[in-house]
């Protein structure tokens, strides 16, 4: 049976201070567009591209734990990627950890077929 296996690797994204509350930060890790959000309970990461139409969520508006796409107003909970308005698909989230004031995100390192 053919299937894909994804391996994740922790990649340093930035310093914690670079992710300011109320101001999503967009970047690319291993050519994957990632948006980082700083909430009172920690830093969260989602795929940076809206599932509704191509727009960067890092250019959107965040209030509490909800980011709103700047193009058509799709809304996502950045803690779990759940779609809350407009779009029909959730946005992918990525695990985040903080070490020595740096933000690390677990992103796919390779895809293999078995």
The first five atom37 places (N, CA, C, CB, O) and aatype in JSON, in Angstrom:
{
  "aatype": [20, 20, 20, 20, 20, 20, 20, 20, 20, 20, 20, 20, 20, 20, 20, 20, 20, 20, 20, 20, 20, 20, 20, 20, 20, 20, 20, 20, 20, 20, 20, 20, 20, 20, 20, 20, 20, 20, 20, 20, 20, 20, 20, 20, 20, 20, 20, 20, 20, 20, 20, 20, 20, 20, 20, 20, 20, 20, 20, 20, 20, 20, 20, 20, 20, 20, 20, 20, 20, 20, 20, 20, 20, 20, 20, 20, 20, 20, 20, 20, 20, 20, 20, 20, 20, 20, 20, 20, 20, 20, 20, 20, 20, 20, 20, 20, 20, 20, 20, 20, 20, 20, 20, 20, 20, 20, 20, 20, 20, 20, 20, 20, 20, 20],
  "atom_mask": [
    [1, 1, 1, 1, 1],
    [1, 1, 1, 1, 1],
    [1, 1, 1, 1, 1],
    [1, 1, 1, 1, 1],
    [1, 1, 1, 1, 1],
    [1, 1, 1, 1, 1],
    [1, 1, 1, 1, 1],
    [1, 1, 1, 1, 1],
    [1, 1, 1, 1, 1],
    [1, 1, 1, 1, 1],
    [1, 1, 1, 1, 1],
    [1, 1, 1, 1, 1],
    [1, 1, 1, 1, 1],
    [1, 1, 1, 1, 1],
    [1, 1, 1, 1, 1],
    [1, 1, 1, 1, 1],
    [1, 1, 1, 1, 1],
    [1, 1, 1, 1, 1],
    [1, 1, 1, 1, 1],
    [1, 1, 1, 1, 1],
    [1, 1, 1, 1, 1],
    [1, 1, 1, 1, 1],
    [1, 1, 1, 1, 1],
    [1, 1, 1, 1, 1],
    [1, 1, 1, 1, 1],
    [1, 1, 1, 1, 1],
    [1, 1, 1, 1, 1],
    [1, 1, 1, 1, 1],
    [1, 1, 1, 1, 1],
    [1, 1, 1, 1, 1],
    [1, 1, 1, 1, 1],
    [1, 1, 1, 1, 1],
    [1, 1, 1, 1, 1],
    [1, 1, 1, 1, 1],
    [1, 1, 1, 1, 1],
    [1, 1, 1, 1, 1],
    [1, 1, 1, 1, 1],
    [1, 1, 1, 1, 1],
    [1, 1, 1, 1, 1],
    [1, 1, 1, 1, 1],
    [1, 1, 1, 1, 1],
    [1, 1, 1, 1, 1],
    [1, 1, 1, 1, 1],
    [1, 1, 1, 1, 1],
    [1, 1, 1, 1, 1],
    [1, 1, 1, 1, 1],
    [1, 1, 1, 1, 1],
    [1, 1, 1, 1, 1],
    [1, 1, 1, 1, 1],
    [1, 1, 1, 1, 1],
    [1, 1, 1, 1, 1],
    [1, 1, 1, 1, 1],
    [1, 1, 1, 1, 1],
    [1, 1, 1, 1, 1],
    [1, 1, 1, 1, 1],
    [1, 1, 1, 1, 1],
    [1, 1, 1, 1, 1],
    [1, 1, 1, 1, 1],
    [1, 1, 1, 1, 1],
    [1, 1, 1, 1, 1],
    [1, 1, 1, 1, 1],
    [1, 1, 1, 1, 1],
    [1, 1, 1, 1, 1],
    [1, 1, 1, 1, 1],
    [1, 1, 1, 1, 1],
    [1, 1, 1, 1, 1],
    [1, 1, 1, 1, 1],
    [1, 1, 1, 1, 1],
    [1, 1, 1, 1, 1],
    [1, 1, 1, 1, 1],
    [1, 1, 1, 1, 1],
    [1, 1, 1, 1, 1],
    [1, 1, 1, 1, 1],
    [1, 1, 1, 1, 1],
    [1, 1, 1, 1, 1],
    [1, 1, 1, 1, 1],
    [1, 1, 1, 1, 1],
    [1, 1, 1, 1, 1],
    [1, 1, 1, 1, 1],
    [1, 1, 1, 1, 1],
    [1, 1, 1, 1, 1],
    [1, 1, 1, 1, 1],
    [1, 1, 1, 1, 1],
    [1, 1, 1, 1, 1],
    [1, 1, 1, 1, 1],
    [1, 1, 1, 1, 1],
    [1, 1, 1, 1, 1],
    [1, 1, 1, 1, 1],
    [1, 1, 1, 1, 1],
    [1, 1, 1, 1, 1],
    [1, 1, 1, 1, 1],
    [1, 1, 1, 1, 1],
    [1, 1, 1, 1, 1],
    [1, 1, 1, 1, 1],
    [1, 1, 1, 1, 1],
    [1, 1, 1, 1, 1],
    [1, 1, 1, 1, 1],
    [1, 1, 1, 1, 1],
    [1, 1, 1, 1, 1],
    [1, 1, 1, 1, 1],
    [1, 1, 1, 1, 1],
    [1, 1, 1, 1, 1],
    [1, 1, 1, 1, 1],
    [1, 1, 1, 1, 1],
    [1, 1, 1, 1, 1],
    [1, 1, 1, 1, 1],
    [1, 1, 1, 1, 1],
    [1, 1, 1, 1, 1],
    [1, 1, 1, 1, 1],
    [1, 1, 1, 1, 1],
    [1, 1, 1, 1, 1],
    [1, 1, 1, 1, 1],
    [1, 1, 1, 1, 1],
    [1, 1, 1, 1, 1]
  ],
  "atom_positions": [
    [[0.84, -1.19, 0.0], [0.0, 0.0, 0.0], [0.88, 1.24, 0.0], [-0.96, 0.0, 1.22], [1.82, 1.34, 0.79]],
    [[0.59, 2.18, -0.88], [1.35, 3.43, -0.95], [0.77, 4.42, 0.04], [1.34, 4.02, -2.37], [-0.44, 4.56, 0.18]],
    [[1.66, 5.11, 0.73], [1.23, 6.18, 1.63], [2.39, 7.13, 1.85], [0.72, 5.61, 2.97], [3.55, 6.8, 1.58]],
    [[2.07, 8.31, 2.33], [3.1, 9.3, 2.6], [3.39, 9.34, 4.09], [2.68, 10.69, 2.1], [2.47, 9.28, 4.91]],
    [[4.63, 9.43, 4.43], [5.05, 9.58, 5.81], [5.76, 10.91, 5.94], [5.96, 8.4, 6.27], [6.72, 11.18, 5.22]],
    [[5.29, 11.74, 6.84], [5.92, 13.05, 7.04], [6.7, 13.02, 8.34], [4.86, 14.19, 7.05], [6.2, 12.58, 9.37]],
    [[7.92, 13.49, 8.26], [8.76, 13.61, 9.44], [8.86, 15.09, 9.78], [10.17, 12.98, 9.22], [9.08, 15.92, 8.91]],
    [[8.69, 15.41, 11.05], [8.78, 16.8, 11.47], [10.13, 17.07, 12.12], [7.65, 17.15, 12.45], [10.73, 16.21, 12.75]],
    [[10.57, 18.29, 11.93], [11.83, 18.73, 12.51], [11.62, 20.11, 13.12], [12.97, 18.74, 11.45], [10.96, 20.97, 12.53]],
    [[12.18, 20.31, 14.31], [12.07, 21.61, 14.96], [13.02, 22.59, 14.29], [12.38, 21.51, 16.49], [14.22, 22.34, 14.19]],
    [[12.47, 23.71, 13.83], [13.26, 24.73, 13.13], [13.12, 26.05, 13.89], [12.79, 24.89, 11.65], [12.01, 26.45, 14.26]],
    [[14.25, 26.71, 14.13], [14.22, 28.01, 14.8], [13.58, 29.03, 13.88], [15.66, 28.47, 15.22], [14.0, 29.2, 12.73]],
    [[12.55, 29.71, 14.38], [11.81, 30.68, 13.58], [12.29, 32.12, 13.83], [10.32, 30.57, 13.87], [12.55, 32.86, 12.89]],
    [[12.4, 32.49, 15.11], [12.75, 33.86, 15.46], [12.88, 33.97, 16.98], [11.7, 34.87, 14.93], [12.73, 32.97, 17.69]],
    [[13.15, 35.14, 17.46], [13.15, 35.41, 18.9], [11.7, 35.61, 19.35], [14.03, 36.66, 19.26], [10.87, 36.07, 18.56]],
    [[11.39, 35.29, 20.57], [10.04, 35.5, 21.1], [9.65, 36.97, 20.97], [9.96, 35.05, 22.58], [8.5, 37.28, 20.65]],
    [[10.59, 37.88, 21.23], [10.3, 39.32, 21.17], [9.89, 39.78, 19.77], [11.52, 40.11, 21.62], [9.27, 40.83, 19.62]],
    [[10.24, 39.0, 18.73], [9.87, 39.35, 17.36], [8.39, 39.11, 17.06], [10.72, 38.56, 16.38], [7.87, 39.59, 16.05]],
    [[7.72, 38.36, 17.93], [6.3, 38.07, 17.75], [5.54, 38.92, 18.77], [5.98, 36.51, 17.93], [5.46, 38.58, 19.95]],
    [[4.99, 40.02, 18.29], [4.33, 40.96, 19.19], [2.83, 40.68, 19.28], [4.57, 42.41, 18.73], [2.2, 40.34, 18.28]],
    [[2.27, 40.8, 20.49], [0.82, 40.61, 20.64], [0.05, 41.54, 19.69], [0.39, 40.86, 22.11], [0.38, 42.71, 19.55]],
    [[-0.97, 40.98, 19.04], [-1.81, 41.77, 18.15], [-1.2, 42.01, 16.78], [-2.11, 43.07, 18.78], [-1.8, 42.71, 15.96]],
    [[-0.02, 41.44, 16.52], [0.66, 41.68, 15.25], [1.23, 40.36, 14.72], [1.78, 42.73, 15.41], [2.36, 40.01, 15.05]],
    [[0.46, 39.6, 13.91], [0.95, 38.33, 13.4], [2.26, 38.51, 12.64], [-0.09, 37.68, 12.5], [2.48, 39.53, 11.99]],
    [[3.13, 37.51, 12.74], [4.42, 37.56, 12.05], [4.46, 36.47, 10.99], [5.6, 37.4, 13.05], [4.27, 35.29, 11.3]],
    [[4.7, 36.85, 9.74], [4.8, 35.89, 8.66], [6.26, 35.59, 8.34], [4.08, 36.41, 7.42], [7.1, 36.49, 8.36]],
    [[6.55, 34.33, 8.03], [7.88, 33.93, 7.63], [7.8, 32.61, 6.89], [8.82, 33.81, 8.86], [6.74, 31.99, 6.84]],
    [[8.93, 32.18, 6.32], [8.97, 30.88, 5.65], [9.98, 30.0, 6.36], [9.35, 31.03, 4.14], [11.1, 30.42, 6.66]],
    [[9.56, 28.78, 6.64], [10.44, 27.77, 7.22], [10.41, 26.57, 6.3], [10.0, 27.39, 8.69], [9.35, 25.98, 6.08]],
    [[11.55, 26.2, 5.75], [11.65, 25.1, 4.78], [10.67, 25.32, 3.62], [11.37, 23.73, 5.46], [10.01, 24.39, 3.17]],
    [[10.59, 26.55, 3.15], [9.71, 26.96, 2.04], [8.23, 26.84, 2.36], [10.02, 26.14, 0.83], [7.4, 26.87, 1.45]],
    [[7.88, 26.71, 3.63], [6.48, 26.66, 4.04], [6.12, 28.02, 4.65], [6.21, 25.5, 5.06], [6.78, 28.46, 5.59]],
    [[5.08, 28.68, 4.12], [4.67, 29.95, 4.71], [4.0, 29.71, 6.07], [3.71, 30.72, 3.76], [3.03, 28.97, 6.18]],
    [[4.55, 30.34, 7.1], [4.08, 30.17, 8.47], [3.69, 31.52, 9.04], [5.17, 29.49, 9.35], [4.36, 32.52, 8.79]],
    [[2.61, 31.56, 9.81], [2.23, 32.76, 10.54], [2.33, 32.45, 12.03], [0.78, 33.24, 10.16], [1.84, 31.42, 12.5]],
    [[2.98, 33.34, 12.77], [3.11, 33.2, 14.22], [2.24, 34.23, 14.91], [4.58, 33.34, 14.66], [2.11, 35.36, 14.44]],
    [[1.66, 33.83, 16.03], [0.77, 34.7, 16.8], [1.16, 34.6, 18.27], [-0.73, 34.31, 16.59], [1.39, 33.5, 18.78]],
    [[1.23, 35.73, 18.93], [1.55, 35.72, 20.36], [0.3, 36.06, 21.15], [2.7, 36.74, 20.7], [-0.27, 37.14, 21.04]],
    [[-0.12, 35.09, 21.95], [-1.29, 35.23, 22.82], [-0.82, 35.18, 24.27], [-2.35, 34.12, 22.53], [0.32, 34.79, 24.53]],
    [[-1.66, 35.57, 25.22], [-1.25, 35.49, 26.62], [-0.82, 34.08, 27.04], [-2.38, 35.94, 27.51], [0.04, 33.94, 27.91]],
    [[-1.4, 33.03, 26.42], [-1.05, 31.66, 26.8], [0.12, 31.09, 26.01], [-2.25, 30.77, 26.62], [0.49, 29.93, 26.21]],
    [[0.72, 31.87, 25.1], [1.89, 31.39, 24.38], [1.92, 31.83, 22.93], [1.97, 29.91, 24.45], [1.12, 32.66, 22.5]],
    [[2.85, 31.25, 22.18], [2.99, 31.53, 20.75], [2.4, 30.35, 19.98], [4.49, 31.77, 20.37], [2.62, 29.19, 20.32]],
    [[1.65, 30.66, 18.93], [0.99, 29.65, 18.1], [1.39, 29.86, 16.65], [-0.55, 29.72, 18.26], [1.73, 30.97, 16.24]],
    [[1.35, 28.77, 15.86], [1.74, 28.83, 14.45], [0.68, 28.17, 13.59], [3.1, 28.15, 14.24], [0.18, 27.09, 13.91]],
    [[0.36, 28.83, 12.48], [-0.52, 28.26, 11.47], [0.15, 28.4, 10.11], [-1.92, 28.95, 11.47], [1.13, 29.13, 9.95]],
    [[-0.39, 27.68, 9.13], [0.0, 27.93, 7.75], [-0.4, 29.37, 7.46], [-0.66, 26.89, 6.74], [-1.45, 29.81, 7.93]],
    [[0.39, 30.1, 6.71], [0.14, 31.53, 6.52], [-0.87, 31.83, 5.43], [1.42, 32.22, 6.2], [-1.31, 32.97, 5.31]],
    [[-1.26, 30.84, 4.64], [-2.16, 31.09, 3.52], [-3.58, 30.69, 3.89], [-1.69, 30.33, 2.25], [-3.83, 29.57, 4.34]],
    [[-4.51, 31.61, 3.71], [-5.93, 31.37, 3.99], [-6.43, 30.21, 3.13], [-6.78, 32.65, 3.72], [-6.05, 30.1, 1.96]],
    [[-7.28, 29.36, 3.69], [-7.82, 28.23, 2.94], [-8.94, 28.65, 1.99], [-8.33, 27.16, 3.89], [-9.34, 27.86, 1.13]],
    [[-9.46, 29.86, 2.12], [-10.57, 30.34, 1.3], [-10.08, 30.88, -0.04], [-11.36, 31.41, 2.04], [-10.61, 30.53, -1.09]],
    [[-9.09, 31.74, 0.0], [-8.51, 32.34, -1.2], [-7.1, 32.76, -0.83], [-9.36, 33.56, -1.73], [-6.8, 33.0, 0.34]],
    [[-6.22, 32.85, -1.82], [-4.83, 33.13, -1.51], [-4.69, 34.53, -0.9], [-3.95, 33.02, -2.77], [-4.84, 35.55, -1.57]],
    [[-4.41, 34.53, 0.38], [-4.12, 35.76, 1.13], [-3.3, 35.32, 2.33], [-5.44, 36.54, 1.55], [-3.48, 34.21, 2.84]],
    [[-2.42, 36.18, 2.79], [-1.58, 35.85, 3.92], [-2.27, 36.21, 5.23], [-0.23, 36.56, 3.82], [-2.64, 37.36, 5.46]],
    [[-2.43, 35.2, 6.09], [-3.07, 35.45, 7.38], [-2.21, 36.37, 8.25], [-3.32, 34.13, 8.11], [-2.73, 37.08, 9.1]],
    [[-0.89, 36.35, 8.02], [-0.01, 37.22, 8.8], [-0.25, 38.7, 8.49], [1.45, 36.87, 8.53], [0.21, 39.58, 9.22]],
    [[-0.98, 38.98, 7.41], [-1.34, 40.36, 7.08], [-2.76, 40.68, 7.55], [-1.22, 40.6, 5.57], [-3.3, 41.75, 7.27]],
    [[-3.36, 39.73, 8.27], [-4.72, 39.89, 8.76], [-4.78, 40.56, 10.11], [-5.39, 38.55, 8.83], [-3.79, 41.12, 10.6]],
    [[-5.95, 40.5, 10.69], [-6.21, 41.14, 11.97], [-6.44, 40.07, 13.02], [-7.44, 42.1, 11.88], [-7.14, 39.09, 12.76]],
    [[-5.84, 40.24, 14.19], [-6.04, 39.25, 15.25], [-6.67, 39.92, 16.45], [-4.71, 38.58, 15.64], [-6.27, 41.0, 16.87]],
    [[-7.67, 39.24, 16.99], [-8.32, 39.7, 18.21], [-8.55, 38.47, 19.08], [-9.68, 40.46, 17.91], [-9.1, 37.46, 18.63]],
    [[-8.11, 38.56, 20.32], [-8.12, 37.41, 21.22], [-7.33, 36.28, 20.56], [-9.58, 36.96, 21.56], [-6.13, 36.41, 20.36]],
    [[-7.98, 35.19, 20.22], [-7.31, 34.04, 19.6], [-7.77, 33.8, 18.16], [-7.55, 32.79, 20.42], [-7.56, 32.73, 17.6]],
    [[-8.41, 34.81, 17.56], [-8.98, 34.66, 16.22], [-8.28, 35.59, 15.24], [-10.5, 34.94, 16.24], [-8.19, 36.8, 15.46]],
    [[-7.78, 35.01, 14.14], [-7.19, 35.81, 13.07], [-8.23, 35.93, 11.95], [-5.86, 35.18, 12.54], [-8.91, 34.96, 11.62]],
    [[-8.32, 37.13, 11.38], [-9.24, 37.37, 10.27], [-8.43, 37.66, 9.02], [-10.21, 38.55, 10.59], [-7.57, 38.54, 9.01]],
    [[-8.72, 36.91, 7.97], [-8.03, 37.09, 6.7], [-8.33, 38.49, 6.15], [-8.47, 35.99, 5.68], [-9.47, 38.94, 6.19]],
    [[-7.3, 39.18, 5.64], [-7.51, 40.54, 5.14], [-8.27, 40.61, 3.82], [-6.2, 41.22, 4.98], [-8.72, 41.68, 3.43]],
    [[-8.42, 39.48, 3.12], [-9.05, 39.5, 1.8], [-10.57, 39.4, 1.85], [-8.5, 38.37, 0.96], [-11.26, 40.3, 1.37]],
    [[-11.1, 38.32, 2.42], [-12.56, 38.13, 2.46], [-13.12, 37.94, 3.85], [-12.93, 36.94, 1.63], [-14.3, 37.66, 4.0]],
    [[-12.29, 38.09, 4.88], [-12.79, 38.01, 6.25], [-12.95, 36.62, 6.82], [-14.07, 38.68, 6.32], [-13.64, 36.45, 7.83]],
    [[-12.33, 35.62, 6.22], [-12.37, 34.29, 6.83], [-11.72, 34.38, 8.2], [-11.64, 33.21, 5.93], [-10.76, 35.13, 8.39]],
    [[-12.24, 33.62, 9.17], [-11.72, 33.68, 10.53], [-11.31, 32.29, 11.0], [-12.76, 34.29, 11.5], [-11.99, 31.3, 10.73]],
    [[-10.18, 32.25, 11.72], [-9.63, 30.99, 12.22], [-9.19, 31.16, 13.67], [-8.45, 30.5, 11.35], [-8.69, 32.22, 14.06]],
    [[-9.38, 30.11, 14.46], [-8.84, 30.06, 15.81], [-7.38, 29.63, 15.66], [-9.66, 29.07, 16.74], [-7.11, 28.52, 15.23]],
    [[-6.44, 30.51, 16.03], [-5.02, 30.21, 15.81], [-4.51, 29.12, 16.74], [-4.19, 31.46, 15.99], [-3.43, 28.57, 16.5]],
    [[-5.25, 28.8, 17.79], [-4.82, 27.76, 18.72], [-4.99, 26.36, 18.16], [-5.59, 27.88, 20.02], [-4.23, 25.46, 18.49]],
    [[-6.01, 26.17, 17.29], [-6.28, 24.83, 16.76], [-6.57, 24.81, 15.26], [-7.44, 24.23, 17.49], [-6.78, 23.73, 14.69]],
    [[-6.58, 25.97, 14.6], [-6.8, 26.05, 13.16], [-8.24, 25.97, 12.71], [-6.07, 24.99, 12.51], [-8.51, 26.02, 11.51]],
    [[-9.18, 25.85, 13.64], [-10.59, 25.69, 13.28], [-11.12, 26.94, 12.56], [-11.43, 25.42, 14.53], [-10.9, 28.07, 12.98]],
    [[-11.81, 26.69, 11.46], [-12.45, 27.76, 10.71], [-13.69, 28.22, 11.47], [-12.82, 27.3, 9.27], [-14.5, 27.4, 11.89]],
    [[-13.83, 29.53, 11.65], [-14.96, 30.08, 12.39], [-15.91, 30.87, 11.5], [-14.46, 30.96, 13.52], [-17.06, 31.1, 11.9]],
    [[-15.48, 31.3, 10.32], [-16.35, 32.08, 9.43], [-15.79, 32.08, 8.01], [-16.5, 33.53, 9.95], [-14.58, 32.02, 7.81]],
    [[-16.69, 32.15, 7.04], [-16.45, 32.32, 5.6], [-15.87, 31.06, 4.94], [-15.53, 33.48, 5.37], [-16.52, 30.48, 4.08]],
    [[-14.68, 30.65, 5.3], [-14.04, 29.48, 4.67], [-14.69, 28.2, 5.16], [-12.52, 29.46, 4.97], [-15.35, 28.18, 6.2]],
    [[-14.5, 27.13, 4.4], [-15.06, 25.83, 4.78], [-14.02, 24.89, 5.36], [-15.71, 25.18, 3.6], [-14.38, 23.9, 6.0]],
    [[-12.73, 25.18, 5.15], [-11.66, 24.3, 5.6], [-10.88, 24.96, 6.73], [-10.73, 23.95, 4.43], [-10.69, 26.17, 6.76]],
    [[-10.43, 24.13, 7.67], [-9.56, 24.61, 8.73], [-8.19, 24.93, 8.15], [-9.44, 23.56, 9.87], [-7.85, 24.47, 7.06]],
    [[-7.41, 25.71, 8.87], [-6.04, 26.02, 8.47], [-5.11, 25.12, 9.28], [-5.71, 27.55, 8.71], [-5.37, 24.83, 10.45]],
    [[-4.02, 24.67, 8.66], [-3.07, 23.78, 9.32], [-2.35, 24.53, 10.43], [-2.05, 23.21, 8.32], [-1.98, 25.7, 10.29]],
    [[-2.16, 23.83, 11.54], [-1.38, 24.39, 12.64], [-0.09, 23.6, 12.79], [-2.2, 24.38, 13.97], [0.02, 22.47, 12.31]],
    [[0.87, 24.2, 13.45], [2.17, 23.57, 13.67], [2.53, 23.66, 15.14], [3.27, 24.23, 12.79], [2.26, 24.69, 15.77]],
    [[3.13, 22.61, 15.71], [3.58, 22.68, 17.1], [4.65, 23.75, 17.29], [4.11, 21.3, 17.56], [5.49, 23.97, 16.41]],
    [[4.61, 24.41, 18.44], [5.56, 25.47, 18.77], [6.17, 25.17, 20.13], [4.88, 26.88, 18.76], [5.48, 24.69, 21.03]],
    [[7.45, 25.47, 20.27], [8.07, 25.42, 21.6], [9.0, 26.61, 21.72], [8.83, 24.07, 21.82], [9.51, 27.14, 20.73]],
    [[9.22, 27.02, 22.96], [10.09, 28.16, 23.26], [11.3, 27.63, 24.02], [9.34, 29.26, 24.09], [11.16, 26.92, 25.01]],
    [[12.5, 27.98, 23.54], [13.74, 27.61, 24.21], [14.68, 28.8, 24.17], [14.4, 26.36, 23.56], [14.93, 29.35, 23.09]],
    [[15.21, 29.21, 25.32], [16.18, 30.3, 25.38], [15.71, 31.53, 24.62], [17.52, 29.84, 24.82], [16.46, 32.12, 23.85]],
    [[14.45, 31.93, 24.85], [13.84, 33.11, 24.22], [13.74, 33.02, 22.7], [14.64, 34.33, 24.57], [13.57, 34.04, 22.03]],
    [[13.82, 31.81, 22.15], [13.65, 31.62, 20.71], [12.41, 30.77, 20.47], [14.9, 30.96, 20.09], [12.06, 29.9, 21.27]],
    [[11.76, 31.03, 19.35], [10.57, 30.28, 18.94], [11.0, 29.2, 17.95], [9.48, 31.23, 18.31], [11.68, 29.49, 16.96]],
    [[10.61, 27.96, 18.21], [10.86, 26.84, 17.31], [9.53, 26.28, 16.84], [11.71, 25.72, 18.02], [8.58, 26.18, 17.62]],
    [[9.45, 25.94, 15.57], [8.23, 25.4, 14.98], [8.57, 24.04, 14.36], [7.62, 26.37, 13.91], [9.59, 23.91, 13.68]],
    [[7.72, 23.04, 14.6], [7.9, 21.72, 14.0], [7.27, 21.72, 12.62], [7.28, 20.6, 14.9], [6.05, 21.83, 12.48]],
    [[8.12, 21.6, 11.59], [7.65, 21.58, 10.22], [8.1, 20.29, 9.54], [8.16, 22.83, 9.44], [9.08, 19.67, 9.97]],
    [[7.39, 19.88, 8.48], [7.79, 18.66, 7.78], [9.2, 18.8, 7.23], [6.8, 18.33, 6.65], [9.54, 19.82, 6.62]],
    [[10.02, 17.77, 7.44], [11.38, 17.8, 6.92], [11.52, 17.0, 5.64], [12.35, 17.28, 7.96], [12.41, 17.26, 4.83]],
    [[10.63, 16.02, 5.47], [10.68, 15.21, 4.24], [9.36, 14.47, 4.08], [11.87, 14.22, 4.26], [8.63, 14.25, 5.04]],
    [[9.09, 14.08, 2.85], [7.93, 13.26, 2.55], [8.44, 12.07, 1.74], [6.81, 14.07, 1.76], [9.16, 12.25, 0.75]],
    [[8.08, 10.89, 2.17], [8.52, 9.7, 1.46], [7.32, 8.85, 1.08], [9.5, 8.89, 2.3], [6.3, 8.89, 1.77]],
    [[7.43, 8.09, 0.05], [6.37, 7.15, -0.34], [6.82, 5.75, 0.03], [6.05, 7.24, -1.87], [7.97, 5.37, -0.18]],
    [[5.9, 5.0, 0.59], [6.24, 3.62, 0.98], [5.52, 2.65, 0.08], [5.87, 3.34, 2.46], [5.67, 1.44, 0.23]]
  ]
}
